[in-house]
């Protein structure tokens, strides 16, 4: 069949396209920015009427909608991307004679009360009202290389303490993206009965902490203690995340508290999943293959290492600026400068100019990180380390090691300079 996959450049869309091509379908990639021959330009912000889709559906036998966002960002709204544009696409499919439509919805869309679930449910209902063959797949958390939530959970799982929010009895039943892609391929088979809504989940139902522990073990890390985070602290972090554009928002916090596992005793959904795939879905322990273990491990570490080093540097520079300008006795600082050849006004300018430069370096480490900044900081540290070693040699063997502590600072700068661009994506 000729299959149009909308959202083909996304995490789920890429896996679906690969699987459909492997089983012999002619795949048409629907993407915002065409990159390959045969790609079709689609814009869910603009395709809000059935007439916007008819030309793209010419000769298409089936459509798979994988477009989705987890948080709103400017013009990227749940209403447009999850509800209005898909509804227009589905109506156009009915008008154009498309044989079958597969909608990737979300586990919880049937009853969830947040905007994300409501928008998914609106598209599902629009599709179910049309005279076309349709199958709606509602996956739980989807895990796989390249997935935003998977990267976040692996990042959290790689830390020395596993941060586990207070979620009560919430359970999670993540599904591997390749199992979801297999389910889409099976849903397009003519022998698969249409007009069905199927919950798609993996074989393992675990707690949040259990999910992180499973990912941690699969990446080859030893067990780690759990850091329990109170619900009020998570709620505050969710509001801050909304302002900062993070994945954690009040809506995603509500989704976490609700969990994403099949209802206890829902043997019918589990059986339907096995029937669709022709096998059981993967257990969480098998999500990360041994051959991919090191890649997931290194990506997880790299996802937070740079931020930790940058913020550590920023705190050192800012604290040094405050201590130099406002806390340490100016007379003592000027006496030290006199020993390196600076007196009077030049010494005062050097003292407060250096404090201002330290503050600027601290702020820049947070808001404008770049190789030139690390190079400048390294040059300054080397410069004043050499000057102090020559003019104030007693600091070389001081028991607190004030000069020797510049060595780890230089090591941090070397790492940041070498890793200008993160390789994790």
TIRO-981134 format. One record per residue: residue in three letters; x, y, z of N, C-alpha, C, O in turn. Coordinates in pm, whole numbers, plus 50000, padded with zeros to 5 digits. Each point is the difference from the previous one (the first is absolute). Layout:
// residues N
ALAXYZXYZXYZXYZ/...
//
This chain:
// residues 425
UNK500834988050000499175012050000500875012550000501154999850045/UNK498295010849905500655013050009499495006650126498805002850014/UNK502124999750080499635004750134500625013650025501225001749990/UNK497935008150043500485013150042500164999850151499044997550073/UNK502175005149974500285000750143500195014750037500995006149960/UNK498084999550113500105013850044500825000850128499794992250094/UNK501135017249909500935000750112501164990449983500544994950097/UNK499845002749776501004989749972501385003750052500844991150016/UNK499435021550009501315003950050500094998950152501085001950057/UNK497814995250009500004999150145500494986650050500274990949922/UNK499825008050207500514987950065499194987749961500574990249952/UNK498135010150067499164988649965499884998749849500054988949947/UNK499815022249983499854999649855501174993549930499804992549904/UNK501415010150141501184993849938499974984950014500274992749904/UNK499395002650216499944985550021498904993649917500184989149946/UNK498685017750042498894994849919500404999249853499744989949934/UNK500895020650015500424999949860500974988649971499884993249899/UNK501075004850191500974989249982499314986549995500304991749914/UNK498795006050179499334987150007499114997649879499984989049945/UNK499275021250012499104998449886500794997249872499584992049917/UNK501565014550069500844997449882500544985750003500104993649896/UNK500245001550223500544986550012498984989449959500384989649946/UNK498345013050080498984990049965499445002149860499054993249960/UNK501525016249964499665001149860499045011149960499605000649884/UNK500005008250208499125011049964500785011149930501205001750024/UNK498135005649892500565012149942499705011450096498855004250014/UNK502185000750050499835009950106500215014149946501015003049937/UNK498015005650089500115014149968500165007550131499134999650086/UNK501995007049928500305007250125499355013849999500315008449916/UNK498784993750178499415013250017500775007750105499974996550118/UNK500745014049840500895007550089499815014949977499525004149895/UNK500865003850200499905014549985501005005249898499695009149923/UNK501514985250077501055004549908500504988049920500824992350050/UNK498705005949828500434988649919501514999749983500645010249974/UNK499924977850042501444998249989500374989749895501105000549944/UNK498004990150028500294989149909499045000449882498945006250006/UNK501464987349888499104999049885498744992650041500074989550063/UNK498785015949901498744993850035499385004950128498844996850029/UNK501905011050050499415005650123498865009549965500035006849898/UNK498974993550189498865008949982500015010350112500094996650118/UNK499815016149844499995010750099498635000650068498975001349934/UNK501044997850199498775001650076500255009850113501095000550057/UNK497915007249975500105009650109498704999550079498975005149956/UNK501084988650160498804998450081499515013350056498865001050047/UNK501985009449948499545013150043499065006049897499125008050034/UNK501074988249839499225006049891498944990749942499015004649946/UNK501204982250066499064990549939498794997550086499824989050052/UNK499355021049965498874999250092498664997849930498964999750065/UNK501084998749801498784997449923500224987749913501124997849953/UNK497854994050023500184988149917500575003249862500794992249947/UNK498835019249995500505003449867501515001949998500624999049895/UNK499985003950222501455001850006500754986849980501215000149976/UNK498084988650036500664986949998499734991949873500734990449973/UNK498275013149951499564991349890501114997349898500164988749955/UNK500595021550009501064998149900501074990450051500574992449923/UNK499705008150205501044991450056499564985550010500834991150011/UNK497875006549984499484986550017499754992849868499534988750000/UNK500785017849890499764993949870500844987249985501235000650011/UNK498134988149965500704987349983500424993250128500634989549996/UNK499035016350118500394994350129498974989850045498795002649996/UNK501694985650048499104989350046499735000750149498924996250046/UNK502055008450030499855000350146500785011850056500965004949940/UNK498594999750177500645011250068500284996150144499174993850066/UNK502025009849981500364998150140500335013750059500875007049949/UNK498444996750156500245013050064500824997950127499514994450098/UNK501745010449898500884998750118500345013550060500825000850091/UNK498585009949859500355013450048499555001850145498884996550035/UNK502005008850047499645002450139501055008450071501184999449967/UNK498385008250130500905007750085499624997150145498864996550029/UNK502095004950061499724997350140499735012950077499424999750109/UNK501005011649835499705013050062499795010349889500554998749891/UNK498675011350138499745010649904501155010050000500635002550103/UNK499625003049779501105009649987499655009949890500134997049882/UNK499415014850157499635010149903498834995449915498924997050051/UNK501315002649816498944996149907499734984950003498974995549951/UNK501944996950106499834985450007499044996750115500444997550112/UNK498275002749859498994997750103499424986049988499994994249892/UNK499525000650220499334987149999498785000349908499754990549925/UNK499505020350081498775000949921500294998849851499304992849929/UNK501725014250024500314999849856500634986849958499564993749904/UNK501475002050169500794988549955499364986650034500164990349926/UNK499115009050184499404987250041498554998549957499534988849982/UNK499755022250002498554999149977499575005349864499514992349917/UNK500685020550058499425006149880500654995049871499304996249906/UNK502045003650088500664995349878499744985149975499674996449887/UNK500464994850213499674986049975498554997949958499724991849913/UNK499355015750147498594998649961499815003849854499264993349927/UNK501425017250029499915004049859500634989349910499464996749895/UNK501674997850148500654989349924499094987849989499864994449892/UNK499535001550217499154988249998498775002149911499604990949927/UNK499825021150079498855002949913500424999449853499254995149915/UNK501945010050055500504999549862500274985649958499784996549884/UNK500694995150209500214985849968498684993549958499954992449904/UNK499005010750169498684994549966499575004749862499474992149921/UNK500745020650049499595005549871500854994749885499504998149889/UNK501794999650139500924995749893499994984949978500654995149908/UNK498644997450174499934985649983501184992550056500304988949956/UNK500405017050142501094992850067499424987850071498985000950069/UNK501684987849913499444987450048500024998850152499014995850061/UNK502105007950002500124997950145500825011250063500955005249940/UNK498674998650181500705010350076500394994250135499184994050070/UNK502105007949966500494995950132500395012750075500855007749955/UNK498534994450158500245011850083500804995950124499594991350076/UNK501575015349942500774997950122499505010050103500305011949992/UNK498934983350102499425008450103500884999050126501225000249989/UNK498204998750127500774999050123499234992350105498785001350011/UNK501934990650065499384993250112499485010450098500755008950042/UNK498014990249994499405010050087499105009749927499315008150061/UNK500714991249804499185009349922498514997950021499225009349981/UNK500384978850058498574997250017499395008350112498865004549988/UNK501894997550121499395006650116500865011250057499555007150089/UNK501694994749861500875010350056499395013849988499375003249899/UNK500835005150205499345013050001500935011849972499565011550006/UNK501724986049964500875011149968499895003249851499434992249924/UNK501125019250034499855004749862500614990249900499484998149890/UNK501624995650149500664990349910499044988549967499784996949883/UNK499654997050219499104988849977498715004449930499494992949914/UNK500005018650123498765004849937500185002049851499104996949922/UNK502065008350037500245002149857500154986849926499514998549888/UNK501174991950173500124986749939498634993449987499684994049898/UNK499525007350206498664994049999499135006349891499214993149937/UNK500925019950042499215006849897500324994449862499094997949920/UNK502194999850051500374994349870499504985749988499514996049894/UNK500604996350214499514986249997498504999649967499564992049918/UNK499705016650146498545000249980499655004549859499054994949940/UNK501705014550007499765004549862500234988649902499244998449904/UNK501794993750119500304988849911498934989150012499564994649899/UNK500025002450222499024989350021498655003149937499214991049974/UNK500515021850001498715004049943499984999049848498955002249939/UNK502194994549999500085000349853499814986049941500314990050065/UNK499185009349811499804987049932501284995049932500024997849879/UNK501055000650202501254994349949500414988850095499524999250113/UNK501384992349839500594990050089501025007050088500945006149950/UNK498904992950179500935006750090500404990750114499254991250042/UNK501955011150005500504993550122500745010650080500865007149948/UNK498794993950178500635009750089500894992550099499534991350073/UNK501755012349928500954994050092500325010250109500355011449971/UNK499524984450152500245009050113501184994850082499814992450095/UNK501415011649867501184994850070500225006650135499645011550022/UNK500974980850068500495005550126501305007549970500255003549884/UNK500564998950216501295006349975500774991949896500074987850009/UNK500505019049893500704993349891501505001950020500485011250012/UNK500254977749990501445000450023500754996549872499574991449923/UNK501545015550055500844996949886501045010849981499855011250049/UNK501214985449879501055009849971499395011649921499314997949901/UNK500975014250144499455011749932498735005450061499545010749960/UNK499884982250135498785004750064500315009750113500904997650081/UNK498365013449925500275010250102499774994650141500835002250088/UNK498064990749933499734994850134500994989050036500444999150115/UNK499934992649788500984989450027501345006150039500664995350092/UNK499755015449837501265006750033499955005850140500974999350075/UNK497885006649961499865005750134500084989250107500695001850100/UNK498604987149880500014989450102501384993650012500434996750110/UNK500285001649777501364994550007500945009950069500894995950075/UNK498925016949899500805010250068499814999150151500975000050076/UNK497784999249968499724998950143500544987050057500514999650112/UNK499374989649809500444986950048501514999150013500504991550074/UNK500245017149856501464999250003500615007550116501214999250022/UNK497995008250054500545008050109500274991450124499384989550018/UNK501545015050068500354991950119498834997750094499984990050073/UNK499045019149927498774998350076498844999949901499925008549912/UNK499174981950102498854999249910498895009050053499404996950103/UNK500315014349830498955009050048498624994249973499604998249885/UNK499674998850220498684993849986498955008950067499995001150123/UNK499135005249799498955008250060498954991550070499854988249970/UNK499445018150122498944993050073498804998249907499275009549972/UNK500534978249980498934997249903498984990150053499184995049923/UNK500865002050205499044990650054500154986249938501094994449997/UNK497815000449955500004986549941500075000249847499684990049936/UNK500725021350007500055000949854500944989549942501084997650053/UNK498474996149838500784989749932500235004349855499225007649943/UNK501864987350000500395003649863500284987249922500584990550053/UNK498995009549821500164988349916500515004449863499294999149900/UNK501975005750096500525005549874500084989549891500164988150026/UNK499745016749851500084991249882501185004649916500265011949986/UNK500444978549957501135003549913499485005249867499004995249948/UNK501705014949997499535006349877499954990149884499175001449911/UNK501694988550090499964990249891498784991050012499464995449899/UNK500095001950224498754992650016498825008349953499074994749938/UNK500965018250090498935008849951500005000549848498944999749938/UNK502255000950001500085000149854499484986849942499335000049896/UNK500974989050170499474987149956498474999850011499324994349915/UNK500165011850190498555000650018499355008149888498924996549952/UNK501725014450006499475008049889499994991949872499025000149926/UNK502094992850047500064991749880498914989450002499364997549898/UNK500414996350217498954989950012498625006249983499114993749943/UNK500725018650107498695006649989499645003249856498835001349967/UNK502185000149948499745003049859499694987549918499545001149886/UNK500714987250169499744987649926498514998549974499205002050091/UNK500404994549787498574998649968499284990150090498805001450026/UNK501934988550022499354989850083499725004850142499244993650073/UNK501355017649967499775005250134498675007250006499795009649924/UNK499304986250163498695006550007500135014850031500825004050083/UNK498385004149850500025014550020499035004150111499384991650065/UNK500515021449954499105006050099500304994750140499124995050071/UNK502175006249967500434995250132500875010850067500765007149934/UNK499104993850195500875008550082500834990750088499464992550082/UNK501865008149902500874990550069500995007450088500695009249955/UNK499394986850171501055005150088501284992449970500004987749993/UNK501085019749990501294994049965500955002050117500325011350037/UNK500144977650020500895000750116500984988449994499774990149931/UNK501315011250143500984989450008499564989050094498864999950047/UNK502054990949981499674988650085500195002850149499544992250084/UNK501145018849949500365002550139499245011950057500045010949944/UNK499284986950168499365010950073500815002450126500104991350086/UNK500495020749925500925002950109499685013550061499265008049942/UNK501304994550176499925013250060500965009549927500824995649920/UNK499065017250110500925009649938501444996850038500884999749914/UNK499364997950215501364996650043500464986949937501174998549964/UNK497904991950022500354987449936500375001849853500884993249949/UNK498435016249984500315002949860501425005749988500774995649914/UNK499575014150170501355005749995501054989450035501064999649938/UNK498644992150160500964989650039500234990149886501124995349980/UNK497825001649945500154990849887500875006149891500864993349944/UNK498915019550026500835006749900501455001150047500934998349922/UNK499255004450206501345001250055500764986849987501164999849959/UNK498194989350077500654986949989500304996649855501064994549970/UNK498025008949938500214996849859501155007949941500634995549903/UNK499675016450154501135007949952501324995950065501055005549968/UNK498894984950123501224995050061500455007250125501154998450042/UNK497975009750019500345006650125499664991050118499064992149992/UNK501685009150118499634992450120498745006050063499645011349967/UNK499714981650122498815005650068500345012950073501125002050046/UNK497885006749963500205012950066498885002550099498884995249979/UNK501395012150128498945003350095498985009449938500305007049903/UNK498514993150152498905008149947499875012850081500004999850123/UNK499905011349805499765012950062498515003249985499555003349890/UNK499714995850219498565002349996499715015149999500495007350086/UNK498734997049817499695014249985498545002350036499124993849940/UNK500595014850157498615002350040499175005849886500515007149914/UNK498214989850087499095004849896499965015249990499995005249888/UNK499985002350223499995014749987501225005449927499905009549922/UNK501284984550104501215004549931499894997349850500425008249919/UNK499014980450044499814996949858499015009549935500185004149886/UNK498774999550188499025009449946500645013549972499725006249897/UNK501134998550194500715012749978500944998949881500095009249919/UNK500614979550071500914998049887499244999649868500505004649898/UNK498294989950105499184999349878499615013949951500045002749880/UNK499605006150212499665013749961501235007349948499925007649903/UNK501234990150161501235006149951500364994449862500465007349912/UNK499314979650070500284993849870499135005649889500455001349886/UNK498315002050147499125005949899500555013349953499955003149880/UNK500575004950212500565013049964501304998449922500325008349914/UNK500444981150117501304998249936499944991649874501024998049934/UNK497794997050030499894991849881500524985950017500434993849903/UNK499555001050220500504986550027498904989749977498835003349981/UNK501584983850021499024989349983499064998950119498844996249985/UNK501665007150134499164999350118499155012750010500535010950019/UNK498174987549967499045010950010498874995450093499974988250037/UNK499125020650000498884995350083499224988649934499544991050070/UNK500295009349798499284989249932500784986950004499444989550030/UNK501875011049940500774987550002500144994750142500114987950020/UNK499885021150080500024995650140498724992450032500044989950070/UNK498825015049881498744993050021500024986349930499504990250054/UNK501095009349827500104987149929500864990250078499674988150008/UNK501425016750049500854991250079499254994450120500104988250031/UNK499145020450035499264995450118498934989749963499664991450081/UNK499825009749796498984990549956500604986749955499314989849997/UNK502005010349969500634987949948499604997349857499195007449942/UNK501384982250001499654996549862500124984949980500714995249913/UNK498574997750170499984985449990498594995449972499045007150029/UNK500824981149914498684994249979499324998050135500664997250100/UNK498065004249901499254998250124500244986050054500104990449925/UNK499995008850207500264987050063498914990049959498815002650014/UNK501644986349937499064989849958499485001749858499134992649957/UNK501425017349969499565002449862500704990049908500885003549922/UNK498694984150090500624989549918499635001349854500754995649913/UNK498105010550058499565001249861500945008849919500344996649887/UNK500105014750171500915008949928501354993349977500585001049892/UNK499914992150211501284993049984499894989249894500924998149920/UNK497954994750078499814989649899499895005949861500524994349904/UNK498805017150084499865006549870501365004549947500254999049880/UNK500615005850208501355004149960500794987949951500665000849897/UNK499284988250175500714987949958499464995049867500764995549915/UNK497925005250068499394995449875500445008749883500284995049892/UNK499775018050130500395009249893501444997749958500314999949880/UNK500584998250218501424998249969500334985849958500994997649930/UNK498184992950112500334986049977501034994750098500574989449978/UNK499665018150128500974996550104499795009450118499305010149986/UNK501274986850128499925009550113500885012349973501054998649936/UNK498565013150110500895011549988501204998550091499994991750091/UNK501035016149885501234998850079499785004150144499205008850032/UNK501554984750055500045004150141500985011650012500885001749915/UNK498995006250190500825011950015501484996750007500845008049958/UNK499494980250095501424996150010500644998149864501235000249989/UNK497954997949906500544997549866499975012449912500314999249881/UNK499335012450174499905012149919501365004449946500105004549886/UNK500934994250195501345004049958500794987349969500354992350091/UNK499935005549782500734988049959501455000850050500545011050012/UNK500084977650016501405000350046500935007849907500925006850045/UNK498834992249824500865007049904499845015250010500905007449959/UNK497974997350094499745014450011500265005450140499855011950025/UNK500544979350065500145004050141500965011750017499665009850067/UNK501524989349874500995010550020499565013249939500275010650057/UNK499064988949829499525012349938498975006950089500105012050023/UNK498934980650028499005005850091500685005450126499655010750050/UNK501324981850000500705004050122500735013349981499875009150082/UNK500894991949809500785012149976499105011949969500285011250043/UNK498644986549884499075010849972499335005050128499815012050018/UNK499854978850069499365004050125500945008550084499605010250055/UNK501654985649956500975007750078500265013749937500085010150069/UNK500054990049798500275012649931498855009950012500215012049989/UNK498584983050033498835008850004499985009150123499345010349998/UNK501384985950108500025008750118501405004150044500145008950084/UNK500894985049861501375003250041500355014549966500555007250084/UNK499154997249793500365013449960499335010750085500635009850038/UNK498084988349991499285009850081500595000650141500145010950057/UNK500194977549999500584999850134501325007750003500245007950091/UNK500604989949809501295006849996499835015149979500685008050064/UNK498404995949847499795014349974499495007250124500495010850034/UNK498524983350033499455006650118501015000350115500025009650078/UNK500814980149932501045000250102500975011349974500375007450092/UNK500054994049783500895011249965499355013450028500635009050055/UNK498114992249907499295012650021499985003850147500225011650036/UNK499504978750050499955002750144501375004450051500105009250081/UNK500974984149871501365003750043500325014449960500495007850081/UNK499224995649793500305013749953499185010350076500535010350043/UNK498184987349974499145009750067500355001550147500035011150053/UNK500244977650014500385000750141501335007450017500165007850093/UNK500784989749815501285007050006499815015049984500655007950068/UNK498454996149842499745014249979499445006550125500425010950040/UNK498624982450022499375005650121501015000950114500075010250069/UNK500704979249952500985000050108501055010949978500365007250093/UNK500134993949784501055009849970499525014250019500725008450054/UNK498054994549901499515013849999499385004250133500065011850035/UNK499354978650040499195004250114500344993550134499635005350105/UNK501074983549895500174992650125501455000350050500265003850114/UNK500694992349801501404999850042500475014350027499705009049921/UNK501034993350187500465013750032500795006149884501004994149958/UNK498605017449991500725006249888501475002450030500854998949911/UNK499465004450213501405002750034500874987749977501125001049950/UNK498354987450087500764987649979500184997249851501084995949957/UNK497865006349965500094997649855501015009649937500794996049915/UNK499185016650127500945009849943501444996850041500945002549925/UNK499234992050195501344996250044500554988749913501194999849966/UNK497954990849998500434989249912500365005449862500994995749940/UNK498235013850010500295005849869501305007950002500715000649900/UNK499605005350216501255007550010501204990749981501045004149947/UNK498804983350096501114990549986500224995649856501054994549967/UNK497955007849946500194996849858500255012649918499974999749877/UNK500275011650195500415012249930498925010049973500215009249920/UNK498624989650143498915009449977499715007850129499804994150106/UNK500185019349883499735008450116499045011149961499825003049882/UNK499565003150218499185011749979498784997349913499354989650011/UNK500365020249902498834999049914500034987849909498984993349986/UNK502175003449950500034987949917499614987450076499354991149946/UNK501075008250180499654988250080498514999750028499374989449990/UNK500045022050044498555000450025499224996449875499044992450006/UNK501385013249879499344996749874500144985249967499064993749951/UNK502125000850077500224985749973499104991550089499444990049954/UNK500425013850174499194992150093498544999649954499424989249985/UNK500005022649994498585000249968499744996649852498924995249965/UNK502045007249951499864995749860500024984949989499244994149923/UNK501644999650157500044985450000498704994250054499514989949949/UNK499925016450155498724995350054498905001149895499184991049986/UNK500805020249941499005001749895500184989749890499024994749947/UNK502245002350017500264990049897499564986250048499434992349922/UNK500835004550204499554987250056498484998749990499484989649960/UNK499815021250076498544999649993499534998249856499064992549974/UNK501595014349934499634998749859500224985849951499184994549927/UNK501944999450114500284986149962498944990650058499564990649933/UNK500025012150192499004991450062498675000649927499384989749975/UNK500185022449992498735001649928500094994049861499074993249956/UNK502045009249975500164994849864500044984749998499574993949903/UNK500945000050204500054985350005498604993949996499824988649958/UNK499185019250086498634995250002499265003849872499324991749939/UNK500825020950020499155004949890500684999849864499314999749898/UNK502045000450095500685000249871501184990349997501125004249970/UNK498664983150059501124990549999500524997949858499234998149907/UNK502085002350079500624998149868501504997650018500555002650107/UNK500104992449788501414996550011500875012250030500954999150077/UNK498735012549862500805012050025499965003950147501005004850054/UNK497864993050012499885003150142500894990950083500725004750089/UNK499254982249881500844990650076501485003249977500814999050092/UNK499545004849786501395003549969500435012350079501105000450055/UNK498035009849951500325012150074500134997250149500915005250066/UNK498204986749988500084996650142501284992250030500675002550100/UNK499654988149813501224992350019501245008749996500924998150080/UNK499115011549827501145009149991500145008450126501115002250049/UNK497755002550003500055008050123500484991750118500855004550078/UNK498624983349936500414991550112501494996849991500715000650100/UNK499764996149781501434997149983500845012350029501064999150063/UNK498465012649891500765012350020500175003650146501115002450046/UNK497774997950029500175004050140500604988750083500595002750105/UNK499294984949851500684989150072501515001549987500744998150097/UNK499715005349783501445001949979500505012050080501084999450060/UNK498145011549940500425011950074500094997350149500955004250066/UNK498064988749988500024997050143501144990550034500685001750102/UNK499554988449811501084990450027501355007050004500884996150078/UNK499315014349839501285007249996500135010050114501065001050062/UNK497875006449965500085010950097499564996150141500455006050098/UNK498694984149913499504995550131500164984850011499014992950013/UNK502225002049982500214985449992499464992450120499784987949990/UNK500005018950123499504992750117498624993749975499614990550068/UNK499665015049833498684994349970500094986649927499014992849987/UNK502205003849965500184986949936499954988750104499534989149970/UNK500955013650150500024989650103499105003450119500144994450109/UNK498945014749868499005003150103499164987550026499644993149905/UNK500045003850222499274987450029498624999449934499504989049974/UNK499875022349998498694999849934500134999549848498994998849931/UNK502205001950018500234998749856499255010049914499384995949901/UNK500635017250132499215009549920500455000949855499195002849912/UNK502094994750063500485000749862499864986649929499684999649881/UNK500574989650190499894986849940498574996849957499774991949910/UNK499265014550157498604997549964499645005649863498924997349948/UNK501985010349994499765004549862500134988649900499485000849888/UNK501224988650151500164988649908498664993749962499774997949881/UNK499324998850216498704994749958499175010249922499214996149914/UNK500955016950117499315010149920500464999549855499195000649908/UNK502114998250072500534999049864499544987149932499744999949880/UNK500144989450198499514987449941498565001549954499634995149893/UNK499535011650188498615002549960499955008249872499254996849908/UNK501575013850086500035008449880500464992149878499505002049890/UNK501454989150129500484991749889498894991149947499844998549879/UNK499394995450212498894991349958498945008149925499544995749895/UNK500085015850159498995008349935500495004949864499225000749905/UNK502055002850085500565004449872499974988749898499705002349882/UNK500614985550163500024988549908498614995949957499824994549891/UNK499165008250193498634995749971499135012049965498925001850056/UNK501565006449852499235011949965498594996649958499055006650043/UNK500804983249873498684995749957499734986250057500814990849987/UNK498025008050077499644987050059499794989949890499405003149897/UNK501084984850125499824989349901498804991250032499744990449928/UNK499535012950178498964990850046498844998949901499254990250005/UNK500585019749905498894999249905500494995449864499214998749907/
//
